Amino acid sequence: MSPARPRRRGRGGQGGHEPRARIRTRELRALELAELGWSQLRIAADLGISQAAVSKLFKRVYLRAYQQFAATVNQLKAQQMLALNRVVAEAWNEWTRSQADATRRRQRKADGGGGATIAELVVETQHADPRYLEMVLKALADQRRLWGLDAPQKVDVRASRNPYADMAEDELRAAIAQQAHWLDDVTDEAVVPPAATSTLVPAEEARDASDVDA
């Protein structure tokens, strides 16, 4: 007699035997209340569970949503990759075809005259069309960006080069004169007129003066 197989336990509820449909219903209810701005304690009171159970519920829901989102993104990337592969294949075929020699039919008059014509085939050497190669390179670049294969662009945060290093002496003197003129204008605007100045009197001297006036 074979041993009895252990019964598979459900998720949620007391002892982990709550039906899955009821769990999903509670999750939807918790999400609706969270969108209304309810706290986890208030949601727990509404659902009749503990705040720790509500926190665990949200972690489970968010993890499941993240996994579904990641799967959707990967599926879209795969579809885009197949489309780009087709672009590369077709553009590469056209690039190869554009390099082949072209044969055309032409007619010319016979050397003997009399209005007779001779039909002949002429083979012309063609140069490859660079537009197809540009399409291939662009599609390959899109594939690299799609999967994040390009190295991040480096940014130089060091101080820039001295802008006056390549100036001639006359240009340097003119730039210094212009800077000095700007500084004079700023200084003139910053001067406070004498009428706007005031003399500060200590508090004790002010009280003494008021007592004398009284």
C-alpha positions in Angstrom: 0.0 0.0 0.0 1.5 3.3 -1.1 1.7 6.1 1.4 -0.9 8.8 1.1 0.3 11.9 -0.8 0.2 15.1 1.3 -2.5 17.5 0.3 -1.3 20.7 -1.3 -1.9 23.6 0.9 -3.6 26.7 -0.4 -2.4 30.3 0.1 -3.7 32.8 2.6 -6.2 32.5 5.4 -5.9 30.5 8.6 -3.6 27.6 8.0 -3.1 28.5 4.3 -6.3 26.9 3.1 -8.2 30.0 1.7 -9.4 29.7 -1.9 -7.4 31.6 -4.5 -10.5 33.5 -5.8 -11.0 35.0 -2.3 -7.4 36.0 -2.2 -7.6 37.8 -5.5 -10.8 39.5 -4.4 -9.1 40.8 -1.2 -6.1 42.0 -3.2 -8.3 44.0 -5.6 -10.1 45.5 -2.6 -6.8 46.5 -0.9 -5.6 48.1 -4.1 -8.8 50.1 -4.5 -8.5 51.4 -0.9 -4.9 52.2 -1.4 -5.7 54.3 -4.5 -8.2 56.2 -2.2 -5.3 57.1 0.1 -6.1 54.7 2.9 -3.3 53.6 5.3 -2.3 50.0 5.7 -3.9 50.0 9.2 -7.2 51.2 7.9 -7.1 48.7 5.1 -6.3 46.0 7.5 -9.3 46.9 9.6 -11.6 46.9 6.6 -10.4 43.5 5.4 -10.3 42.0 8.9 -6.6 41.1 8.7 -3.4 42.4 10.3 -1.3 45.3 9.1 1.6 42.8 8.5 -0.7 40.7 6.3 -1.6 43.9 4.3 2.1 44.7 3.8 2.8 41.2 2.6 -0.3 41.4 0.3 1.1 44.5 -1.4 4.6 43.0 -1.8 3.0 40.0 -3.4 0.9 42.1 -5.8 3.6 44.5 -6.7 6.1 41.6 -7.4 3.5 39.9 -9.6 2.8 43.1 -11.5 6.6 43.7 -12.0 7.1 40.2 -13.3 4.2 40.7 -15.8 5.6 44.1 -16.9 9.1 42.6 -17.4 7.7 39.8 -19.4 5.7 42.2 -21.6 8.8 44.4 -22.1 10.9 41.4 -23.1 8.2 40.3 -25.5 8.1 43.7 -27.2 11.9 43.7 -27.4 11.8 40.3 -29.1 9.2 41.5 -31.6 11.3 44.6 -32.4 14.4 42.5 -32.7 12.7 40.2 -35.3 11.5 43.3 -37.3 15.0 44.8 -37.3 16.5 41.5 -38.4 14.2 41.5 -41.4 15.3 45.1 -42.2 18.9 44.1 -42.0 18.4 41.0 -44.2 16.4 42.9 -46.9 18.7 45.9 -47.0 21.8 43.6 -47.2 20.3 41.7 -50.1 19.6 45.0 -51.9 23.1 46.1 -51.2 24.5 42.9 -52.7 22.2 43.1 -55.7 23.2 46.7 -56.4 26.8 45.6 -56.9 26.0 43.1 -59.7 26.6 44.0 -63.3 23.5 45.1 -65.3 22.6 43.8 -68.7 20.5 45.8 -71.1 19.5 45.3 -74.7 20.2 48.0 -77.3 19.9 48.3 -81.1 22.4 49.9 -83.5 22.5 50.3 -87.3 24.4 47.8 -89.3 27.6 48.8 -90.9 26.4 47.9 -94.3 23.7 50.5 -94.3 20.3 50.0 -95.8 18.5 50.8 -92.7 19.1 47.4 -91.1 19.6 47.3 -87.3 21.4 44.9 -85.0 20.2 44.0 -81.5 22.9 43.4 -79.0 23.3 42.9 -75.3 25.4 45.3 -73.3 26.8 44.5 -69.8 27.3 47.6 -67.6 29.3 47.6 -64.4 27.3 49.1 -61.5 28.5 50.6 -58.3 26.9 49.6 -55.0 24.2 51.9 -53.7 25.5 53.2 -50.3 21.9 53.9 -49.1 21.3 50.2 -48.5 24.5 49.9 -46.4 23.4 52.9 -44.3 20.0 51.2 -43.7 21.9 48.1 -42.5 24.2 50.1 -40.1 21.2 52.0 -38.7 19.2 48.8 -38.0 22.2 47.3 -36.3 22.6 50.4 -34.2 18.9 50.2 -33.2 19.4 46.6 -32.1 22.3 47.6 -29.9 20.3 50.3 -28.3 17.3 48.0 -27.8 19.4 45.6 -25.7 21.6 48.2 -24.1 24.8 47.0 -25.6 26.3 50.4 -26.3 28.7 51.7 -23.7 27.5 54.8 -21.8 28.7 58.1 -23.2 31.6 59.6 -21.2 31.2 63.1 -20.0 34.3 65.2 -19.2 33.6 67.1 -16.0 37.0 68.7 -15.8 37.5 72.4 -16.1 37.4 73.6 -19.7 40.4 74.9 -21.5 41.5 78.5 -21.0 39.4 80.5 -23.5 42.2 83.2 -23.8 45.0 80.8 -24.6 44.7 81.2 -28.4 44.1 84.9 -28.4 46.6 87.3 -29.9 48.0 90.1 -27.7 45.7 92.8 -29.2 42.6 90.6 -28.8 43.6 89.8 -25.2 44.0 93.5 -24.4 40.6 94.3 -25.9 39.0 91.5 -23.8 40.6 92.8 -20.6 39.4 96.3 -21.4 35.9 95.0 -21.9 35.9 93.1 -18.6 37.2 96.2 -16.8 34.4 98.3 -18.4 31.8 95.8 -17.2 33.3 95.8 -13.7 33.1 99.6 -13.5 29.4 99.5 -14.5 28.6 97.0 -11.8 30.5 99.0 -9.2 28.6 102.2 -10.0 25.3 100.5 -9.7 26.3 99.0 -6.3 27.1 102.4 -4.7 24.4 103.4 -2.2 23.5 107.2 -2.3 24.4 109.2 0.8 20.8 110.0 1.4 20.0 106.4 1.8 22.5 105.8 4.6 21.5 105.9 8.2 23.3 106.2 11.5 22.7 103.4 14.0 22.3 104.6 17.6 22.8 102.2 20.5 19.7 101.3 22.4 20.9 102.9 25.7 21.7 106.2 24.1 18.3 106.2 22.4 16.6 105.7 25.8 18.6 108.6 27.4 17.7 110.9 24.6 14.0 110.1 25.0 14.2 110.8 28.8 15.7 114.2 28.1 13.0 115.1 25.6 10.4 114.1 28.1 
